[in-house]
Amino acid sequence: MMAIPDPPCVVTSPDCPPASTPSSPGPPASTPSTPGPPASIPSSPGPPASMMALPDPPCVVTSPDCPPLGLKSLRVDDSQFQASSYLRMGLGPHRARLNIQSGIEDGDMYDGAWCAKYEDQHQWLQVDALRPTLFTGVILQGRNSIWSWDWVETYKVQLSNDSETWKTCMNGTEEAVFVGSRNEPETPYLALFPQPAVARWIRINPQTWYWNGTICLRAEVLGCPLPDPDNVWQHFSEKLSGSKDNLDFRHHNYKEMRKLMKAVNEECPRITRIYTIGKSYTGLKLYVMEISDNPGKHELGEPEFRYVAGMHGNEVVGRELVLNLMQYICREFRRGNPRIVRLVTTTRIHLLPSMNPDGYETAFEKGSELAGWALGRYSYEWVDMNHNFPDLNNIMWDAKENDTDMVKTANHYIPIPEYYTKEDAFVTPETRAVISWMQDIPFVLSANLHGGELVVTYPFDCTRDWAPQENTPTADDSFFRWLATVYASTNLVMANPDRRICHSEDFQQHNNIINGGAWHTVPGSMNDFSYMHTNCFEVTVELSCDKFPHASELPTEWENNKESLLVYMEQVHRGIKGVVRDKMTKKGIADAIVKVEDLDHDIRSAADGDYWRLLNPGEYKVTVWAEGYFPSMRRCNVGTEARPTICDFILIKTPRQRMNEILAKGGRLPQDLQLKLRPST
């Protein structure tokens, strides 16, 4: 391909991270492949005659399946970018990352591409790989902006070993010209080099661009890092990366996901159960893995927990983390890990790895680099499921504004409006399935796993009066802030004060947590519905800047989130719990209302009379009542330990309720009851 004026080089067996099938580049050509399902690079029979040379002894070159260098995932640091020129800092070379999103306004510090200051063929974007790398291709996008359309249509590629002497990628005897974006700026396009080339620096040199725009691009580079004898820290740093846990770190399509879940169930049949809650629009089943010491049964006093991933099908980190988590819990339980044994024996855990399997399959077919920012986000019917739940917020707020007697206004278990339950309501089958699931199981705590940012959001997600951004707290704001902080403070990336901003918003100023409405309003979110229609508290975790990272990034993602996933589940045991019983029968009372003084959000007891009320440490006045019973009040003290305070309640039936029950059975009223029912004079 290209020759650098150095002694001939041949590269033997480069140590390249494996690429998953959907992330593999497409068929080699001097122009990009069409955006169809990518295939792997075919290996060449021997060393290319015109391959780039490094001053090393002869070796042999093959054409490996090279992963991304890490522009999209932020593994490549801002300092590794350079450019011939740039319009301004917000369009500097460090913004040339595939899928990076701009701020709302053009002209700020966080725009959506690198844009050259001048419009000529001498402009270039340069990336330093920091070590010898076998480069195999480039992926290009245009600028992300709602105000401007800019993209590069064709470009050349140049490589260097010293950043001073550059050689252009050749296609035979001619300089290779690669095709970039076509007709719009968002779709990523792959260009594979006619032959792989070894170098340390790579340049993208635009040749033509959209006639009504300017030179702007976002990019990813495919390359296998090679051993560098001059880097004494290389071996040490590589040992620190990845994960010590021997888990199945790869992207799992629907078929492979089912296989993995089945394998976990077979490995740990005593503590696992697989069940389905419904089907997607195309008929893919929504599988859930239950983990408990007594699978298939709700145990009195044992709280129910859930993780939901893949609501947006292209946000895949959560899906893989949930699959990793079920493997990890199974294996650690078998090893007798005390923490995991305690978690499994005291908690009933439900893991839904893919709420939107249709969207995931669409993104998976393109692969981690070619799916773009939005492909697969929505359901098959093109619905954003996080706007598809009933909007109960405005029902509650409108009722409170119109109700002079605030006691009559429900603050929990708000019923689903009639319009939403009709057959022709625009509700996805996946959303309906999850709602039924929520109604069937008395969940106490949940997290909804998303991607594309690094932040934990908590309810309310929907703002009052349709404000685009406004802090909109719940009655349990302090506990929600605790939940969000627990996850964010133990996440290795969120907790890193030196981490880079993902796109345009600095969530570190909020300690990586934010009220959902303060970020942007989301009517009909699952978080708000869960809080207002059931007993369950739920937050949203934005897990990574990269929605669909390459498979080689998954071990690191697991290590970043492992402790967070575990410690968040353990929060289900905070606050108070107990059983509400009938004094005479000793049986549990279902649907008893549990009210905490000064907290305008009640919860209800489950079918067996047990309840859980998540609370921060402190002393609380708790009142419980149920239809046909006298209310009961007691004070419950919550400590700082991550274990619940037991607060049981015994309720006494009212005389009229006892009378109604006796008469309904055809019995006679006892004398003591007759005296209680006699009107006072």
C-alpha positions in Angstrom: 0.0 0.0 0.0 2.3 2.8 1.2 6.0 3.0 1.9 7.7 5.0 4.6 11.4 5.6 4.0 12.5 3.1 6.6 13.8 -0.5 6.5 11.1 -3.0 5.5 8.8 -4.2 8.3 6.5 -7.1 8.7 4.2 -7.5 11.6 3.6 -10.8 13.3 0.4 -11.8 15.1 -0.7 -8.5 16.5 -2.3 -8.8 19.9 -5.7 -7.4 19.0 -8.8 -7.3 21.2 -11.5 -9.5 19.5 -14.2 -7.7 17.7 -17.8 -8.9 17.9 -19.5 -9.9 14.7 -21.8 -6.8 14.4 -18.9 -4.5 15.2 -16.7 -5.9 12.5 -16.0 -3.8 9.4 -17.5 -4.5 6.1 -15.9 -5.8 2.9 -12.6 -4.1 1.9 -12.7 -1.5 -0.8 -11.2 1.9 -1.5 -14.6 3.4 -0.8 -16.9 2.8 2.2 -19.3 -0.1 2.2 -23.0 0.5 2.2 -24.5 0.6 5.7 -25.5 -3.0 5.8 -24.6 -5.7 8.3 -20.8 -5.5 8.6 -18.6 -8.5 7.9 -15.1 -9.3 9.0 -12.0 -8.3 7.1 -10.7 -11.3 5.1 -7.1 -12.2 5.9 -4.5 -11.7 3.3 -2.3 -14.6 2.2 1.0 -12.8 3.0 2.5 -9.4 3.6 1.2 -6.6 1.3 4.0 -5.5 -1.0 3.3 -1.8 -0.5 2.5 -2.0 3.2 3.7 0.8 5.5 7.0 0.2 7.2 8.4 0.7 10.6 12.2 0.5 11.4 12.0 -3.0 12.9 13.1 -6.5 11.9 11.0 -8.3 9.2 7.8 -9.9 10.4 4.5 -11.1 8.8 1.3 -9.2 8.4 -2.3 -10.5 8.5 -5.5 -8.5 8.3 -7.1 -8.8 11.7 -10.5 -7.7 12.8 -9.4 -4.5 14.5 -11.5 -2.7 17.0 -12.1 1.1 17.2 -9.3 3.1 18.5 -11.7 4.7 21.0 -12.6 8.2 19.7 -16.3 7.4 20.3 -15.8 5.8 23.7 -13.5 8.6 25.0 -10.6 6.1 25.4 -8.7 8.5 23.1 -7.9 11.6 25.1 -8.6 15.1 23.9 -4.8 15.7 23.9 -4.4 13.1 21.1 -6.3 15.2 18.6 -4.8 17.9 16.4 -6.1 19.8 13.3 -4.8 22.1 10.6 -7.3 24.7 11.8 -10.7 25.0 13.5 -13.5 27.5 13.5 -13.6 28.0 17.3 -13.0 26.0 20.4 -16.4 24.5 20.4 -15.6 23.0 17.0 -12.1 22.0 17.9 -10.4 18.7 16.9 -11.4 17.2 20.3 -15.0 17.3 19.2 -14.4 15.0 16.2 -15.8 11.9 18.0 -18.3 9.6 16.3 -21.8 10.2 17.7 -20.8 13.2 19.9 -23.9 15.4 20.5 -23.9 19.2 20.4 -25.4 21.6 22.9 -28.8 23.1 22.2 -27.3 26.3 20.7 -24.6 26.4 18.0 -21.8 28.7 19.1 -21.2 27.3 22.6 -18.2 25.3 23.8 -19.8 21.9 23.1 -20.6 21.7 19.4 -21.2 18.6 17.4 -18.0 18.1 15.3 -14.6 19.3 14.3 -15.0 22.1 11.7 -12.0 23.5 9.8 -11.6 27.3 9.7 -10.7 27.3 6.0 -12.4 25.6 3.1 -9.7 24.0 1.1 -8.1 20.6 0.5 -5.2 21.3 2.8 -7.2 20.8 6.0 -6.8 17.8 8.1 -7.7 16.1 11.4 -5.0 14.1 13.1 -5.0 11.4 15.8 -2.0 10.2 17.8 -2.5 6.5 18.7 0.4 6.8 21.1 1.9 3.5 19.9 2.5 1.6 16.7 -1.0 0.6 15.4 -2.2 -1.5 12.5 -4.8 0.8 11.0 -7.5 -0.8 8.9 -10.2 1.8 8.3 -12.1 5.0 9.2 -15.7 5.7 10.0 -17.1 9.2 9.3 -20.2 11.2 10.2 -21.1 14.9 9.6 -21.8 17.5 12.2 -24.5 17.1 14.8 -26.6 20.2 14.8 -30.3 21.2 14.5 -29.3 24.5 12.9 -26.6 23.5 10.3 -25.9 20.8 7.8 -22.3 20.1 7.3 -20.4 17.0 6.2 -17.4 15.7 4.3 -18.2 13.8 1.1 -14.7 12.5 0.2 -11.4 12.4 1.9 -7.9 11.0 1.8 -6.0 9.3 4.6 -2.3 9.9 5.5 -0.1 8.1 8.0 3.1 8.8 9.8 5.6 7.3 12.2 7.1 10.6 13.4 4.3 13.2 12.8 6.5 15.0 10.3 6.8 12.6 7.3 3.4 11.7 5.9 2.4 9.2 3.2 -1.0 9.1 1.6 -2.9 5.8 1.5 -2.7 4.4 -2.0 -5.0 2.3 -4.1 -2.6 0.7 -6.4 -0.7 3.5 -8.1 -3.2 6.2 -7.2 -3.9 8.0 -4.0 -7.0 6.4 -2.5 -10.1 8.7 -2.2 -12.7 7.5 0.3 -16.3 8.3 0.4 -17.6 10.0 3.6 -21.1 11.1 4.4 -23.9 10.9 1.9 -26.8 13.4 1.8 -27.1 13.8 5.6 -24.8 14.1 8.6 -25.9 11.4 11.1 -25.3 8.1 9.4 -21.9 6.6 10.0 -20.1 5.4 6.9 -17.2 2.9 6.9 -14.2 3.0 4.7 -11.6 0.1 4.8 -8.1 0.6 3.5 -7.1 -1.5 0.5 -4.4 -2.9 2.8 -3.8 -2.4 6.5 -1.0 0.0 7.4 1.2 0.3 10.5 1.9 3.8 11.9 1.4 5.8 15.0 -0.3 8.9 13.6 -3.3 9.0 11.2 -4.7 12.0 9.3 -8.1 12.5 7.6 -7.7 14.9 4.8 -11.1 16.2 3.4 -11.3 16.6 -0.4 -14.9 17.6 -1.0 -17.8 18.5 1.3 -21.5 19.4 1.1 -21.9 22.3 -1.3 -24.0 24.3 1.0 -21.9 23.6 4.1 -18.4 23.5 5.3 -15.7 21.0 6.3 -17.0 19.3 9.5 -16.7 15.7 10.6 -17.0 13.2 13.4 -14.9 10.1 13.2 -13.8 6.7 14.5 -10.6 4.9 13.5 -10.2 1.2 13.4 -6.8 -0.2 14.5 -5.0 -2.9 16.4 -2.4 -1.7 18.8 0.9 -3.4 18.4 3.7 -4.2 20.9 5.9 -1.2 21.6 9.3 -2.1 23.0 10.0 1.5 23.9 7.0 1.8 26.2 8.0 0.3 29.6 4.5 1.0 31.1 2.6 -0.7 28.3 2.4 -4.2 29.8 1.5 -2.9 33.3 -1.3 -0.6 32.0 -2.8 -3.4 29.9 -2.9 -5.7 32.9 -5.0 -3.1 34.8 -7.6 -2.9 32.0 -10.5 -5.3 31.6 -12.0 -7.4 34.3 -10.9 -10.3 36.6 -14.4 -11.8 36.5 -14.6 -14.6 33.9 -18.0 -13.5 32.4 -19.4 -13.7 28.8 -18.2 -10.2 27.7 -19.7 -9.8 24.2 -22.8 -8.4 22.6 -25.7 -10.9 22.8 -28.5 -10.8 20.2 -31.9 -12.3 21.1 -30.8 -15.9 20.4 -27.6 -15.6 22.3 -29.3 -13.8 25.2 -31.7 -16.7 25.6 -28.8 -19.1 25.6 -26.9 -17.3 28.2 -30.0 -17.0 30.5 -30.6 -20.7 30.1 -27.0 -21.5 30.9 -27.2 -19.5 34.1 -30.4 -21.2 35.1 -28.8 -24.6 34.5 -25.8 -23.6 36.5 -27.8 -22.3 39.5 -31.2 -24.0 39.3 -31.9 -23.7 43.0 -31.8 -19.9 43.0 -32.9 -18.9 39.5 -36.0 -19.0 37.4 -36.7 -17.7 33.9 -40.2 -16.4 33.1 -41.7 -14.1 30.5 -43.9 -11.0 31.0 -45.1 -10.6 27.4 -44.0 -10.2 23.8 -42.6 -7.4 21.6 -44.5 -6.1 18.6 -42.6 -8.7 16.4 -43.2 -11.5 18.8 -39.9 -11.6 20.7 -40.5 -12.7 24.3 -39.6 -10.3 27.2 -37.6 -12.6 29.4 -36.9 -12.0 33.1 -34.4 -13.8 35.3 -35.6 -14.2 38.9 -32.9 -14.8 41.5 -34.0 -15.8 45.0 -33.6 -18.6 47.5 -37.2 -19.5 46.8 -37.8 -18.8 43.1 -41.3 -18.4 41.9 -42.8 -17.3 45.2 -43.2 -14.1 47.1 -42.0 -14.6 50.7 -43.6 -12.7 53.5 -41.4 -9.7 54.4 -38.9 -10.2 51.6 -38.7 -7.2 49.3 -38.9 -7.4 45.5 -36.3 -5.6 43.4 -35.9 -5.2 39.6 -33.5 -3.9 37.0 -34.9 -3.0 33.6 -32.5 -2.5 30.7 -32.9 -1.9 27.0 -36.0 0.3 27.0 -34.1 2.2 24.3 -32.9 -0.7 22.1 -29.6 0.9 21.1 -28.5 1.7 24.6 -26.9 -1.7 25.1 -24.5 -1.3 28.1 -27.4 -2.0 30.5 -28.4 -5.1 28.7 -24.9 -6.6 28.9 -24.5 -5.5 32.5 -27.7 -7.2 33.5 -26.6 -10.4 31.7 -23.2 -10.1 33.5 -24.9 -9.5 36.8 -27.0 -12.7 36.6 -23.8 -14.7 35.8 -21.9 -13.0 38.6 -24.5 -13.6 41.3 -24.9 -17.2 40.3 -21.2 -18.0 40.5 -20.5 -15.9 43.6 -23.5 -17.6 45.4 -22.0 -21.0 44.6 -18.6 -19.9 45.9 -20.3 -18.8 49.2 -19.5 -15.1 48.8 -21.2 -13.8 52.1 -22.4 -10.6 50.5 -24.1 -12.3 47.6 -25.5 -15.1 49.7 -27.1 -12.5 52.0 -28.5 -10.6 49.0 -30.0 -13.7 47.5 -31.5 -15.0 50.7 -33.1 -11.7 51.8 -34.2 -10.3 48.4 -36.2 -11.4 45.5 -34.4 -10.0 42.4 -35.9 -9.7 38.9 -33.7 -8.8 35.9 -35.2 -7.8 32.6 -32.3 -7.4 30.2 -34.2 -6.3 27.1 -37.4 -4.3 27.3 -37.2 -3.4 23.6 -35.7 -6.5 21.8 -37.0 -5.3 18.4 -35.0 -2.1 18.7 -31.9 -3.9 19.9 -32.0 -6.4 17.0 -32.1 -3.4 14.5 -29.1 -1.8 16.2 -27.2 -5.1 16.5 -27.5 -5.8 12.8 -25.5 -2.6 12.1 -23.0 -3.0 14.9 -21.5 -0.9 17.5 -19.9 1.7 15.2 -22.4 1.8 12.3 -25.7 2.0 14.2 -25.3 5.7 14.8 -26.9 7.6 17.7 -30.6 6.7 17.3 -31.0 3.5 15.2 -32.8 1.0 17.4 -33.8 3.5 20.1 -37.5 3.3 19.4 -39.9 0.3 19.3 -40.9 -1.4 16.1 -43.8 1.0 15.9 -41.4 4.0 16.3 -42.5 4.8 19.9 -40.1 6.1 22.6 -41.2 3.8 25.5 -40.0 6.3 28.1 -42.8 8.6 27.0 -45.3 5.8 26.6 -46.5 5.2 30.2 -49.6 7.0 31.5 -49.0 10.6 32.5 -50.2 10.4 36.1 -48.3 13.5 37.2 -50.7 16.0 35.6 -53.7 14.0 36.8 -52.5 14.4 40.4 -51.5 18.0 40.1 -54.7 19.0 38.4 -56.7 17.2 41.1 -54.8 19.0 43.8 -55.5 22.4 42.2 -59.2 21.7 41.9 -59.7 20.0 45.3 -60.3 22.2 48.3 -60.0 19.2 50.6 -56.5 18.0 50.1 -57.1 14.8 52.1 -59.3 13.5 49.2 -56.6 13.8 46.6 -54.7 10.6 46.1 -50.9 10.8 46.3 -50.2 7.1 45.5 -51.8 4.3 43.5 -53.2 6.8 41.1 -55.4 4.8 38.7 -54.6 4.5 35.0 -56.9 6.9 33.0 -59.6 5.3 30.9 -58.3 6.6 27.5 -55.0 4.7 28.1 -56.8 1.3 28.6 -58.7 1.4 25.3 -57.7 -1.1 22.6 -56.9 1.7 20.1 -54.7 3.6 22.6 -51.2 4.1 21.1 -49.4 1.9 23.7 -46.7 -0.6 22.7 -47.2 -4.2 23.7 -43.9 -3.9 25.6 -45.2 -1.1 27.7 -48.4 -2.9 28.5 -46.4 -6.0 29.5 -44.2 -4.0 31.9 -47.3 -2.3 33.5 -48.9 -5.7 34.1 -45.7 -6.9 35.6 -45.6 -3.9 38.0 -49.1 -4.6 39.0 -48.6 -8.3 39.7 -45.4 -8.0 41.8 -45.1 -5.7 44.9 -41.8 -4.2 43.8 -40.1 -1.9 46.3 -37.1 -0.6 44.4 -36.0 -0.5 40.7 -33.5 1.1 38.3 -34.1 1.8 34.6 -30.7 1.4 32.8 -30.1 3.7 29.9 -27.0 5.0 28.0 -25.5 8.0 26.2 -24.6 10.0 29.3 -23.1 9.6 32.8 -25.6 10.6 35.4 -28.4 9.2 37.6 -31.8 10.9 37.4 -34.6 10.7 39.9 -38.4 11.6 39.8 -40.2 13.6 39.0 -39.2 13.4 35.3 -42.2 15.4 34.2 -42.3 19.1 35.0 -45.4 21.1 36.1 -47.0 23.4 33.5 -44.9 21.8 30.8 -41.8 23.7 31.6 -38.9 22.4 29.5 -36.6 22.3 32.5 -37.5 22.7 36.1 -36.6 21.0 39.3 -39.7 19.0 40.2 -39.2 17.0 43.4 -41.3 14.3 44.9 -42.4 14.0 48.5 -39.5 11.6 48.8 -36.9 13.9 47.3 -34.3 13.3 50.0 -34.4 9.5 49.7 -34.3 9.7 45.9 -31.2 11.8 46.1 -29.7 9.2 48.4 -30.5 6.4 46.0 -29.0 8.4 43.0 -25.9 9.3 45.1 -25.4 5.6 46.1 -25.1 4.6 42.5 -23.2 7.6 41.2 -20.6 7.7 44.0 -19.6 4.1 43.6 -19.5 4.2 39.8 -15.8 4.3 38.9 -16.3 6.8 36.0 -18.9 9.1 37.5 -16.8 9.3 40.7 -13.7 10.3 38.8 -13.3 14.1 39.1 -11.0 14.2 36.1 -13.4 12.5 33.7 -14.3 14.2 30.4 -17.8 15.6 29.8 -19.7 13.1 27.6 -21.3 15.6 25.2 -22.3 19.1 26.3 -23.5 18.9 30.0 -21.3 18.9 33.1 -23.1 16.7 35.6 -20.2 16.7 37.9 -21.4 20.1 39.2 -24.4 18.2 40.5 -22.4 15.3 41.8 -23.5 13.3 38.8 -27.2 13.2 40.0 -30.0 15.4 38.8 -33.8 15.6 39.2 -35.3 14.4 35.9 -37.4 17.5 35.3 -34.4 19.7 36.0 -32.6 18.0 33.1 -35.5 17.9 30.6 -39.1 17.1 31.0 -40.3 13.6 30.2 -44.1 13.1 30.4 -45.1 9.5 30.7 -41.8 8.1 32.0 -41.5 4.7 33.7 -39.9 6.3 36.8 -42.9 8.6 37.5 -45.5 5.9 36.7 -43.7 3.4 39.0 -43.7 5.9 41.9 -47.3 7.1 41.4 -49.1 3.9 40.5 -47.2 1.3 42.6 -45.1 1.3 45.8 -41.9 1.1 43.8 -39.2 3.8 43.9 -37.2 4.0 40.6 -34.3 6.0 39.2 -32.8 6.1 35.7 -29.1 5.4 35.4 -27.3 6.7 32.3 -24.4 4.3 32.2 -21.9 5.4 29.7 -21.1 8.2 27.2 -21.2 5.6 24.4 -24.6 4.0 23.9 -23.2 1.1 21.9 -19.6 0.5 22.8 -17.4 -2.0 21.1 -17.4 -5.5 22.7 -13.8 -4.9 23.8 -15.0 -2.2 26.1 -17.5 -4.4 27.9 -15.2 -5.8 30.6 -14.3 -2.2 31.6 -18.0 -1.2 31.7 -18.6 -4.1 34.0 -15.8 -3.1 36.4 -17.1 0.5 36.3 -20.6 -0.5 37.4 -20.3 -3.8 39.3 -20.1 -2.2 42.8 -22.8 0.3 41.9 -25.2 -2.5 40.7 -24.7 -4.4 44.0 -24.9 -1.5 46.5 -28.0 -0.1 44.8 -29.8 -3.4 45.2 -28.9 -3.4 48.9 -30.8 -0.1 49.4 -34.1 -2.1 49.1 -33.5 -3.0 52.8 -33.5 0.6 54.1 -36.4 2.2 56.0 -39.2 0.3 57.7 -41.0 -2.9 56.9 -43.6 -5.1 58.6 -46.9 -6.9 58.4 -50.4 -5.4 58.9 -52.6 -8.0 60.5 -56.2 -8.4 61.6 -56.2 -8.7 65.4 -58.8 -11.5 65.6 -57.8 -13.7 62.6 -54.0 -12.9 62.7 -54.2 -12.8 58.9 -52.5 -10.2 56.8 -54.5 -7.3 55.5 -54.0 -6.4 51.9 -54.2 -2.8 50.6 -53.8 -1.2 54.0 -52.6 2.4 53.6 -49.3 3.2 55.3 -48.8 6.9 55.9 -45.7 8.6 57.2 -46.3 12.0 58.8 -45.0 15.0 56.8 -44.4 12.8 53.7 -47.2 13.3 51.2 -46.8 9.9 49.6 -48.4 6.8 51.0 -47.8 3.2 50.1 -50.0 0.1 50.5 -49.6 -3.4 51.9 -49.2 -6.3 49.6 -51.6 -9.3 49.2 -50.2 -11.0 52.4 -50.3 -7.8 54.4 -46.6 -7.1 54.3 -45.3 -3.7 53.4 -41.9 -1.8 52.8 -41.5 1.9 53.2 -38.1 3.3 52.0 -36.9 6.0 54.4 -33.7 7.9 55.4 -32.5 7.5 59.0 -34.7 9.3 61.5 -37.8 8.9 63.7 -41.2 8.7 62.0 -44.8 8.8 63.1 -46.5 6.1 61.0 -50.2 5.6 60.7 -51.9 2.6 59.1 -55.5 2.1 58.2 -57.6 -0.1 56.1 -61.3 -0.2 55.1 -63.4 -1.5 57.9 -60.7 -1.1 60.6 -59.7 1.5 63.1 -56.4 3.2 62.2 -53.3 2.4 64.2 -50.3 4.7 64.9 -46.8 4.0 66.2 -43.4 5.6 66.1 -40.7 3.8 64.1 -37.0 4.7 64.3 -34.8 4.1 61.2 -31.1 3.7 61.9 -28.1 4.3 59.6 -27.5 0.6 59.0 -28.6 -1.0 55.7 -31.3 -3.1 57.3 -34.9 -2.3 57.8 -36.7 -1.5 61.1 -39.5 -3.9 61.8 -42.8 -2.0 62.4 -45.8 -4.4 62.5 -49.3 -3.2 62.9 -52.4 -4.9 64.4 -55.7 -3.5 63.2 -59.1 -3.9 64.9 -62.2 -4.1 62.9 -64.9 -1.4 63.4 -68.1 -2.7 65.0 -70.0 -1.9 61.8 -67.6 -4.0 59.7 -67.9 -6.9 62.1 -71.7 -6.7 61.9 -71.7 -6.6 58.1 -69.4 -9.7 58.0 -71.5 -11.7 60.5 -74.8 -10.8 58.8 -73.4 -11.6 55.4 -72.7 -15.1 56.6 -76.2 -15.4 58.1 -75.0 -15.4 61.7 -76.3 -13.7 64.9 -74.7 -10.6 66.4 -73.1 -11.2 69.8 -74.3 -9.1 72.7 -71.1 -7.2 73.1 -71.3 -6.1 69.5 -74.9 -5.1 69.8 -73.9 -2.8 72.7 -71.1 -1.2 70.7 -73.5 -0.6 67.8 -76.3 0.9 70.1 -76.4 4.7 69.4 -75.3 6.8 72.4 -77.9 9.0 74.1 
